[in-house]
Amino acid sequence: MRGFYIGRFQPYHDGHHRMVAEIVSEVDELVLGIGSAGHSHSTRDPFTAGERVMMITKSVAEFDCTTYVVPIEDLDRNSVWVSHVRSMSPSFDVAYSNNPLVIQLFEEAGVEVRQSPMFNRDVLEGTELRDRMIDGGDWRHLVPDPVVEVIDEVDGIRRIQRVSETDTNGP
């Protein structure tokens, strides 16, 4: 059985990693969809699709499960989103998500959706990690080691700090 799990992964963190660990115990193969693949170099989406492919591919190498990492560009028409995902991805039997909209769209398209418990969601949340990166806070212990390596390789902290700056004189 092949599963599908989509996220923006900005960055891929320990919450995502624990979800993947749960999923690979249920499937033979896993497709990881990188959502908003066309977005990068912003405070909300600092990393490119290619950088996120590297983060994820290196992180999931520890699992004994064939994994496909597939960039999925945004489509601003929810009614055809699942068919768009299917056109960009290997076929899959079950989707995994905790996102209410994603669950609704897959269910309307007749796809079985499974949910997983959230892991330490107050800290393991992309916005929290990105804020810590911008503020020079502690974030490295909240992501798999390969993600730290990729972010260091691409000078990701400098990037997110720079793109979060403003050129105005005040409030």
Phi, psi and omega per residue, in radians:
M1 nan 2.450 3.129
R2 -1.957 2.266 3.111
G3 -1.819 2.858 3.135
F4 -2.335 2.304 3.109
Y5 -2.400 2.164 -3.123
I6 -2.021 2.520 3.049
G7 -2.804 2.892 3.043
R8 -1.375 -0.539 3.096
F9 0.939 0.941 -3.091
Q10 -1.994 1.223 0.001
P11 -1.679 3.051 2.974
Y12 -1.145 2.171 -3.054
H13 -2.238 -3.122 -3.055
D14 -1.092 -0.508 3.057
G15 -1.114 -0.800 3.065
H16 -1.054 -0.770 -3.059
H17 -1.100 -0.701 3.108
R18 -1.183 -0.640 3.081
M19 -1.104 -0.782 3.115
V20 -1.074 -0.714 3.114
A21 -1.036 -0.699 3.095
E22 -1.150 -0.794 -3.084
I23 -1.110 -0.788 -3.063
V24 -1.170 -0.252 3.046
S25 -1.355 -0.198 -3.096
E26 -1.949 -0.289 -3.033
V27 -2.179 2.852 3.072
D28 -1.563 -0.569 3.141
E29 -2.427 2.673 -3.116
L30 -2.354 2.296 3.005
V31 -1.778 2.163 3.067
L32 -1.854 1.949 -3.137
G33 -1.569 2.186 3.079
I34 -1.575 1.783 -3.128
G35 -1.274 2.771 -3.119
S36 0.903 0.763 -3.040
A37 -1.075 -0.441 -3.120
G38 -1.461 -0.071 -3.081
H39 -1.714 2.401 3.057
S40 -2.883 3.011 3.035
H41 1.038 0.657 3.027
S42 -2.363 2.923 3.129
T43 -1.081 -0.707 -3.141
R44 -1.308 -0.617 -3.089
D45 -2.306 1.303 -3.044
P46 -1.318 -0.432 -2.990
F47 -1.843 2.537 3.140
T48 -1.305 2.885 3.077
A49 -1.044 -0.725 3.135
G50 -1.089 -0.695 3.099
E51 -1.147 -0.683 3.111
R52 -1.206 -0.617 3.033
V53 -1.029 -0.782 3.125
M54 -1.089 -0.819 -3.139
M55 -0.969 -0.856 -3.044
I56 -1.251 -0.842 -3.097
T57 -1.014 -0.785 3.135
K58 -1.193 -0.624 -3.104
S59 -1.258 -0.699 -3.059
V60 -1.489 -0.023 3.126
A61 -1.034 -0.423 -3.124
E62 -1.251 -0.314 -3.099
F63 -1.542 2.510 3.108
D64 -1.555 1.210 -3.083
C65 -2.686 2.268 3.066
T66 -1.122 2.207 -3.060
T67 -2.231 2.371 3.082
Y68 -2.035 2.198 3.106
V69 -1.838 2.084 -2.984
V70 -2.211 2.066 3.039
P71 -1.195 2.368 3.127
I72 -2.187 1.987 3.108
E73 -1.320 2.663 3.131
D74 -1.127 2.587 3.045
L75 -2.345 2.052 -3.029
D76 -1.501 0.669 3.059
R77 -2.415 1.640 -3.039
N78 -0.998 -0.566 -3.065
S79 -1.130 -0.378 3.134
V80 -2.049 0.206 -3.067
W81 -1.079 -0.773 -3.104
V82 -1.101 -0.730 3.110
S83 -1.140 -0.588 3.050
H84 -1.101 -0.825 3.116
V85 -1.031 -0.810 -3.135
R86 -1.071 -0.593 -3.133
S87 -1.264 -0.357 -3.098
M88 -1.758 -0.073 -2.933
S89 -2.248 2.691 2.906
P90 -1.045 2.714 3.134
S91 -1.082 2.683 3.130
F92 -2.539 2.765 -3.054
D93 -1.754 -0.496 -3.069
V94 -2.554 2.501 3.100
A95 -1.907 2.558 3.102
Y96 -2.056 2.248 3.119
S97 -2.895 2.668 2.962
N98 -2.009 0.032 -3.127
N99 -1.428 2.089 -3.069
P100 -0.976 -0.712 3.137
L101 -1.168 -0.792 3.136
V102 -1.064 -0.758 3.098
I103 -1.027 -0.834 -3.135
Q104 -1.040 -0.799 -3.089
L105 -1.151 -0.763 3.113
F106 -1.138 -0.754 -3.137
E107 -1.099 -0.721 3.103
E108 -1.079 -0.502 3.140
A109 -1.536 0.065 3.082
G110 1.434 0.329 -3.141
V111 -1.682 2.305 3.045
E112 -1.132 2.337 3.123
V113 -2.129 2.307 3.061
R114 -2.030 2.475 3.109
Q115 -1.880 2.842 3.132
S116 -2.327 2.652 3.064
P117 -1.097 2.571 3.061
M118 -1.379 2.571 -3.089
F119 -1.967 1.969 3.048
N120 0.853 0.838 -2.974
R121 -1.073 -0.445 3.140
D122 -1.151 -0.453 3.131
V123 -1.950 -0.687 -3.096
L124 -1.493 1.287 -3.112
E125 -2.531 2.339 -3.022
G126 -0.924 -0.757 -3.122
T127 -1.054 -0.750 3.125
E128 -1.070 -0.798 3.138
L129 -1.114 -0.781 -3.140
R130 -1.118 -0.685 3.082
D131 -1.077 -0.721 3.106
R132 -1.102 -0.690 3.118
M133 -1.115 -0.767 -3.134
I134 -1.107 -0.731 -3.067
D135 -1.488 0.012 -3.106
G136 1.305 0.396 -3.113
G137 -1.448 -3.092 -3.098
D138 -1.506 2.022 -3.126
W139 -2.303 -0.370 -2.984
R140 -1.049 -0.575 -3.117
H141 -1.340 -0.050 -3.101
L142 -1.783 0.058 3.139
V143 -2.303 2.710 3.046
P144 -1.073 2.630 -3.115
D145 -0.923 -0.717 3.121
P146 -1.047 -0.515 3.118
V147 -1.200 -0.726 3.068
V148 -1.007 -0.781 -3.126
E149 -1.066 -0.763 -3.135
V150 -1.159 -0.794 -3.129
I151 -1.080 -0.701 3.070
D152 -1.127 -0.751 -3.108
E153 -1.041 -0.676 -3.075
V154 -1.662 0.105 -3.101
D155 0.970 0.784 -3.046
G156 -1.131 -0.569 3.135
I157 -1.170 -0.800 3.101
R158 -1.034 -0.724 -3.133
R159 -1.067 -0.923 -3.063
I160 -1.157 -0.596 3.088
Q161 -1.152 -0.733 -3.133
R162 -1.174 -0.804 -3.084
V163 -1.265 -0.263 3.096
S164 -1.477 -0.203 3.132
E165 -1.275 2.846 3.104
T166 -2.184 2.738 3.119
D167 -1.819 0.305 3.104
T168 -1.587 2.910 -3.102
N169 -1.589 -0.046 -3.138
G170 2.878 -2.916 -3.046
P171 -1.103 nan nan
